[in-house]
Amino acid sequence: MPDRLEPSEPNLPDVTDRTVWDAAESSTRQDLLVAAAIELDRPAPQLLAGDWARPFRDGNRGAYETKVRQLKERVTVLVLAAVLTGEVAPAAAQPGECPHLDAAIDGLVALAEATTWCWAPHDRFTAARGEVLPDPDEPFLDLGAADVVSLFAWADQVLGPHLDLRTPGLRRRLRREADRRVLGPFERIRDWAWIGADGTANNWNPWIHGAVLAAAAFLCDDRPRRTRLVRLVREGLGFYRAALPDDGAIDEGIAYWWQGPCRLLEAVDLLSELGVPDVREPFAELLRYPQRMHLGEDWYVNVGDASARLLLSQPWHVPYQWGRLLGQPETAAHAAEGARLSGRAVHPAAGLGRALAALRDPQWCRAALEGSPETPWLARESWFPRVQILVAREETGRADGLAVAAKAGHNGEHHNHLDVGTYWVALDGRPMVVDAGRPTYTAATFGPDRYAAWPFRSAWHNVPEPGAEQVPGAEYGARAVTVDLGEPSLRAELSGAYPDGTVPRWHRTVRLCRAEGEVVVEDEWDGEPEPVLLHHLLAGSVECGAGWATVAADGRTLRLAWDPAVAVAVLHEQPLDDPLLRLSWGNVLTRLTLRVIDPAARRVAVRWRR
């Protein structure tokens, strides 16, 4: 870590710098103004105590968190519109003189008036009191608080002169709430679990530290205090950096790359803007993770709590700009194509700071609308030794044909799914042998009942079940993991992922045979577990017979073959009523389970062909 320096005043354009905002890309400008008009035409979400208490009552997190998200996105859109139009009026001017600015101010004040910014399942202070109403004098610093203070900070930075004119006193109020709810608790309490000084830092670390950094930069007028805050942020980010694997992988999955590594990159950008240098060397591999997990279109290999279909409202400008900075054109091309698929260069849902950074970069906005298909980014094979994930495809740089991913790992990973030994098969970029991904979070998702939900259990992943399902814990994992990148394959001994004594040995090999155009999965074991089940979760229309099955989706058909004398197939359709699962898979997934019927069998091979 470089020597710590006193931060300087950030030199970012505010609303009065019309050379920047009047030059915003025209279609992006129009999209944002249309979105703002829609917001002005509907009422703002109301934050209710009863909704906040739902996680304590029935486990429902969404009732409150969805309204907060909608309110933050509303304020973000209106702030952006106020910046683009440059509208302003004196404090005494009549209503209607500056509609976007006034509505943005209303939203900021509504958030300032909220009893808490914390999400209820995180608020251990309220839970410890045995209450269901948060105490404003005992704020808990979590992701929710980080998001709101970040919104306050960037709104103040970009709209400050106009806020002073239209609503004198507002900026003082923003600073008071930021200090009381975030900066003060951040300074006073230095054993927050999310800091991860013990080596366990996860995405909470850069998510919260990045928000604290923005609040220190834009909402703290005490220079010595700002310096102390920045030093604490840099120290905390160091814990996260130290916890990241050196191969660029993260065990939380692709959806969390944007909330972990991406936020780290943004924090380094802001530190640089403040004149505080930081180390950039370790970021090259980290930047490549999303492109290496990409299957095609909006489909990704989804380990952990990631959805298979990535929400495209991501801050794609971050990997684009960093890819260009570090001389990684394939990273920049992947990011530009992701934005092109989304149809937008700027996504208010990603947050105000992110939206402003994208909006003020006309080169990015042009690249996002055009994409960069001439620079391929899909690698022929990628191996992540720290998290033990292999991704391989038939065609370099193209989604055509078969792609396979296989995972070893252990069951103590962040957002774990009890999936040691699982694998994915995609055809022409579309996953057909799949991981369901996570359902909508509830109060139980991160508690002792997490694995009561079927999408987290090993029985609903593409793994063996030798008389028992896998169990959680870092001590339950794969052993003797070997990888061959020539004819790409992963081989692992899986018995350690199951309860002690379940099976003495279970070797699984997942191989992509390019010459034959097939994926072969071989299982070999010792002992006599009963029953022996091999699960396969399939996305598409499934047909099945003796020794064969097909999965068809989007005009593609994937064929499965096995020895019918060794195993028989049982199909189970799983209706999907969870909105997140349906976004990826529609109304149903199908589990095909091969049950071994030959008592002498100690080996089963299945073949997937296009």
Disulfide bonds with the S-S distance in Angstrom:
none
